[in-house]
Amino acid sequence: MAGDEPGPLTWRALGAVPLFASLPEARLRELWGASVPRGHPVGSVLRSAGAPADHLLVLLRGRVAATGTTGGGRVVRYGQWDGPCALDKVALLDGRGHTATFTALTLCAVRSVRRERFLGLVDDTAAVRAHVFAVLARQARAQQQRLTETATLPAEARLAGWLLAQAATSARGARGAPGTPGVPGPAWVRIPGTQQALADTLGVTRVTVNRALARLRRDGLIRVEGDCVHLLAPESLALRAGDEREHRDGHGDQGL
């Protein structure tokens, strides 16, 4: 949230959330009036995994990370999301609690909408229903891809693919149009938080990430400056990741 100080949020902010983009003004105003505002400082937990999902969290400003913990105590980072987006819609659909722990990476502005009202929108509004189904389909594909990578791809390939995916995502956001897989627009990617957070995202250890970064740097594919990784040879990175591999979003704009 750098740059000029943003103005106060109004009901129009809901219209920028993909889930609500098709709603008419009257419905947006109604939803705004029925929602509860919350502010979350950096490092605070918005919701914990398994906690009752009785409200839809609508992230209007800021960035959050979603993590889970395995039975062995290992933290797995699912990704990060920037507002505006609606978080963890799946949890409200099945009523079994939040699917991840959501932590504020920046100062966050959130509105919470009661579960009953969200389910009413899904039942009554075709565009909202289609959006939710599309999110579920993407998550199923992403989970299958994650399992495949964990079982078959070495850490260096996972890291190369992640770098390309982040660059492509940034390019789509800048252009407002889909990017070309394997051909990122921006020449650099910012590591989310710490190298441990990146290791959690890739499902490896921090030492493994350090080694993979060192190999890519040694081979002249990247340059690392602080938390920024400059992509010097995107085509070669694509070869490391696998030519036919479909790069998934690491922090898509739709939330979980």
C-alpha positions as CSV (number, residue, x, y, z in Angstrom):
1,M,0.0,0.0,0.0
2,A,2.7,2.4,-1.0
3,G,2.1,5.7,-2.8
4,D,-0.5,8.3,-2.0
5,E,-2.7,7.7,1.0
6,P,-5.9,5.9,-0.2
7,G,-9.2,7.5,0.3
8,P,-11.9,6.2,2.6
9,L,-13.6,3.0,1.6
10,T,-17.3,3.1,0.4
11,W,-19.8,0.6,-0.9
12,R,-18.2,1.0,-4.4
13,A,-15.1,-1.0,-3.1
14,L,-17.3,-4.1,-3.1
15,G,-17.8,-3.7,-6.8
16,A,-14.1,-4.3,-7.3
17,V,-14.3,-7.7,-5.7
18,P,-14.6,-10.3,-8.5
19,L,-17.3,-12.2,-6.5
20,F,-19.5,-9.1,-6.4
21,A,-18.6,-7.5,-9.8
22,S,-21.9,-8.4,-11.4
23,L,-24.1,-7.1,-8.6
24,P,-26.2,-3.9,-9.2
25,E,-25.6,-0.8,-7.2
26,A,-28.6,-1.4,-5.0
27,R,-27.4,-4.9,-4.0
28,L,-23.9,-3.6,-3.3
29,R,-25.2,-0.8,-1.1
30,E,-27.3,-3.4,0.8
31,L,-24.4,-5.7,1.2
32,W,-22.2,-2.9,2.4
33,G,-24.7,-1.9,5.0
34,A,-25.0,-5.5,6.3
35,S,-21.3,-6.1,6.5
36,V,-19.0,-5.4,9.4
37,P,-15.7,-3.5,8.9
38,R,-12.5,-4.7,10.5
39,G,-8.9,-3.5,10.4
40,H,-6.0,-6.0,10.8
41,P,-2.4,-4.9,11.6
42,V,0.6,-6.6,10.1
43,G,1.1,-10.1,11.6
44,S,-2.4,-10.5,13.0
45,V,-4.4,-13.6,12.3
46,L,-7.7,-12.9,10.5
47,R,-8.9,-16.5,10.9
48,S,-7.4,-19.7,12.1
49,A,-7.6,-23.0,10.3
50,G,-10.6,-25.0,11.5
51,A,-12.3,-22.1,13.2
52,P,-16.0,-21.8,12.4
53,A,-16.6,-20.1,9.1
54,D,-19.7,-18.0,10.0
55,H,-18.7,-15.0,8.0
56,L,-17.2,-14.4,4.5
57,L,-14.0,-12.3,4.7
58,V,-13.9,-9.7,2.0
59,L,-10.3,-8.3,1.7
60,L,-10.6,-4.8,0.3
61,R,-7.1,-3.5,0.9
62,G,-3.9,-5.3,1.9
63,R,-2.3,-8.7,1.5
64,V,-2.7,-11.9,3.5
65,A,-1.0,-15.3,3.5
66,A,-2.8,-18.6,3.9
67,T,-1.0,-21.4,5.7
68,G,-1.7,-24.8,7.2
69,T,0.1,-27.2,9.5
70,T,0.7,-30.9,8.8
71,G,0.3,-33.6,11.4
72,G,4.0,-33.6,11.9
73,G,4.0,-29.9,12.7
74,R,5.3,-28.6,9.4
75,V,3.9,-25.3,8.2
76,V,2.7,-25.3,4.5
77,R,2.1,-22.0,2.8
78,Y,-0.7,-22.1,0.3
79,G,-0.1,-18.7,-1.1
80,Q,-0.8,-15.0,-0.6
81,W,-3.7,-12.8,-1.8
82,D,-4.0,-9.1,-2.4
83,G,-7.3,-7.2,-2.0
84,P,-9.8,-6.8,-3.4
85,C,-10.9,-10.4,-3.1
86,A,-13.1,-12.7,-1.1
87,L,-11.3,-15.2,1.1
88,D,-12.0,-18.9,1.8
89,K,-15.4,-19.2,0.1
90,V,-15.1,-23.0,0.2
91,A,-15.2,-22.9,4.0
92,L,-18.6,-21.2,3.9
93,L,-20.0,-23.7,1.4
94,D,-19.2,-26.9,3.4
95,G,-19.5,-25.4,6.9
96,R,-16.6,-27.4,8.2
97,G,-14.4,-24.5,9.3
98,H,-11.8,-22.4,7.6
99,T,-9.4,-24.3,5.3
100,A,-6.3,-22.3,6.3
101,T,-4.9,-19.7,8.7
102,F,-5.0,-16.3,7.2
103,T,-2.3,-13.8,8.4
104,A,-2.0,-10.1,7.5
105,L,1.2,-9.4,5.6
106,T,0.3,-5.7,5.4
107,L,-2.3,-3.5,7.1
108,C,-5.6,-4.9,5.9
109,A,-9.1,-3.5,5.5
110,V,-11.7,-6.3,5.7
111,R,-15.5,-6.4,5.6
112,S,-17.2,-9.6,7.0
113,V,-20.5,-10.8,5.5
114,R,-22.6,-13.3,7.4
115,R,-22.6,-16.8,5.9
116,E,-26.3,-16.9,5.4
117,R,-26.2,-13.8,3.2
118,F,-23.3,-15.2,1.2
119,L,-25.2,-18.5,0.6
120,G,-28.2,-16.4,-0.4
121,L,-26.1,-14.7,-3.1
122,V,-24.9,-18.0,-4.4
123,D,-28.5,-19.3,-4.6
124,D,-30.0,-16.2,-6.1
125,T,-27.3,-14.8,-8.4
126,A,-26.1,-16.8,-11.4
127,A,-22.9,-14.8,-11.8
128,V,-21.9,-15.3,-8.2
129,R,-22.7,-19.0,-8.4
130,A,-20.6,-19.4,-11.6
131,H,-17.7,-17.6,-10.0
132,V,-17.7,-19.9,-6.9
133,F,-17.8,-23.0,-9.1
134,A,-14.9,-21.6,-11.2
135,V,-12.9,-21.1,-8.0
136,L,-13.6,-24.6,-6.8
137,A,-12.5,-26.0,-10.2
138,R,-9.2,-24.0,-10.1
139,Q,-8.5,-25.1,-6.6
140,A,-9.0,-28.8,-7.5
141,R,-6.6,-28.4,-10.4
142,A,-4.1,-26.5,-8.3
143,Q,-4.2,-29.2,-5.6
144,Q,-3.6,-31.9,-8.2
145,Q,-0.7,-29.9,-9.7
146,R,0.8,-29.3,-6.2
147,L,0.6,-33.1,-5.4
148,T,2.3,-33.9,-8.7
149,E,5.1,-31.4,-8.2
150,T,5.7,-32.6,-4.6
151,A,6.0,-36.2,-5.8
152,T,7.9,-35.7,-9.0
153,L,9.7,-32.4,-9.4
154,P,13.0,-31.4,-7.9
155,A,13.2,-28.3,-5.8
156,E,15.0,-26.3,-8.5
157,A,12.2,-27.0,-11.0
158,R,9.5,-26.0,-8.5
159,L,11.4,-22.8,-7.8
160,A,11.8,-21.9,-11.4
161,G,8.2,-22.6,-12.1
162,W,7.1,-20.5,-9.1
163,L,9.3,-17.5,-10.3
164,L,7.8,-17.7,-13.8
165,A,4.2,-17.9,-12.4
166,Q,4.7,-14.9,-10.1
167,A,6.1,-12.9,-13.0
168,A,3.2,-13.9,-15.3
169,T,0.7,-13.0,-12.6
170,S,2.3,-9.6,-12.1
171,A,2.2,-9.1,-15.9
172,R,-1.5,-9.9,-16.1
173,G,-2.3,-7.5,-13.3
174,A,-0.3,-4.7,-15.0
175,R,-1.9,-5.3,-18.5
176,G,-5.3,-6.4,-17.4
177,A,-5.1,-9.4,-19.8
178,P,-3.8,-13.0,-19.6
179,G,-0.1,-13.4,-19.7
180,T,1.8,-15.9,-21.9
181,P,2.9,-19.0,-19.9
182,G,6.6,-19.1,-19.5
183,V,7.1,-15.6,-20.8
184,P,6.8,-13.1,-17.9
185,G,6.4,-9.4,-18.3
186,P,8.2,-8.0,-15.3
187,A,12.0,-8.8,-15.0
188,W,11.8,-9.4,-11.2
189,V,9.8,-11.1,-8.6
190,R,9.5,-10.3,-4.9
191,I,10.0,-13.2,-2.4
192,P,6.9,-13.3,-0.1
193,G,8.1,-12.5,3.4
194,T,11.1,-14.6,4.1
195,Q,12.9,-17.5,2.4
196,Q,11.2,-19.8,5.0
197,A,7.9,-18.6,3.7
198,L,9.0,-19.4,0.2
199,A,10.2,-22.8,1.3
200,D,6.7,-23.4,2.9
201,T,5.1,-22.4,-0.4
202,L,7.2,-24.9,-2.4
203,G,7.0,-27.7,0.2
204,V,10.7,-27.9,0.9
205,T,13.2,-26.7,3.6
206,R,14.8,-23.3,3.7
207,V,18.2,-24.9,3.1
208,T,16.8,-26.5,-0.1
209,V,15.5,-23.2,-1.3
210,N,18.8,-21.5,-0.6
211,R,20.6,-24.2,-2.6
212,A,18.2,-24.0,-5.5
213,L,18.5,-20.2,-5.6
214,A,22.3,-20.5,-5.5
215,R,22.3,-22.9,-8.5
216,L,20.0,-20.7,-10.6
217,R,22.2,-17.7,-9.7
218,R,25.4,-19.6,-10.5
219,D,24.0,-20.5,-13.9
220,G,23.2,-16.9,-14.7
221,L,19.4,-17.4,-14.8
222,I,18.6,-15.0,-11.9
223,R,20.1,-12.3,-9.7
224,V,19.1,-11.9,-6.1
225,E,19.0,-8.5,-4.4
226,G,17.5,-8.6,-0.9
227,D,13.9,-9.9,-1.3
228,C,13.9,-9.4,-5.1
229,V,14.8,-12.0,-7.6
230,H,15.6,-10.6,-11.1
231,L,14.8,-13.0,-13.9
232,L,17.8,-12.8,-16.3
233,A,16.9,-15.7,-18.6
234,P,13.1,-16.5,-18.5
235,E,13.4,-19.0,-21.4
236,S,16.1,-20.9,-19.6
237,L,14.0,-20.8,-16.4
238,A,11.1,-22.3,-18.4
239,L,13.4,-25.2,-19.4
240,R,14.4,-25.8,-15.8
241,A,10.7,-25.9,-14.8
242,G,9.6,-28.1,-17.8
243,D,8.7,-26.9,-21.2
244,E,5.1,-28.2,-21.2
245,R,4.4,-27.4,-17.6
246,E,1.4,-25.2,-16.9
247,H,2.5,-22.5,-14.4
248,R,-0.1,-22.1,-11.7
249,D,-0.9,-18.8,-9.9
250,G,1.0,-18.5,-6.5
251,H,-1.2,-15.6,-5.3
252,G,-4.2,-15.3,-7.5
253,D,-6.7,-12.6,-7.1
254,Q,-9.7,-14.8,-6.2
255,G,-8.8,-15.9,-2.7
256,L,-9.2,-19.5,-1.6
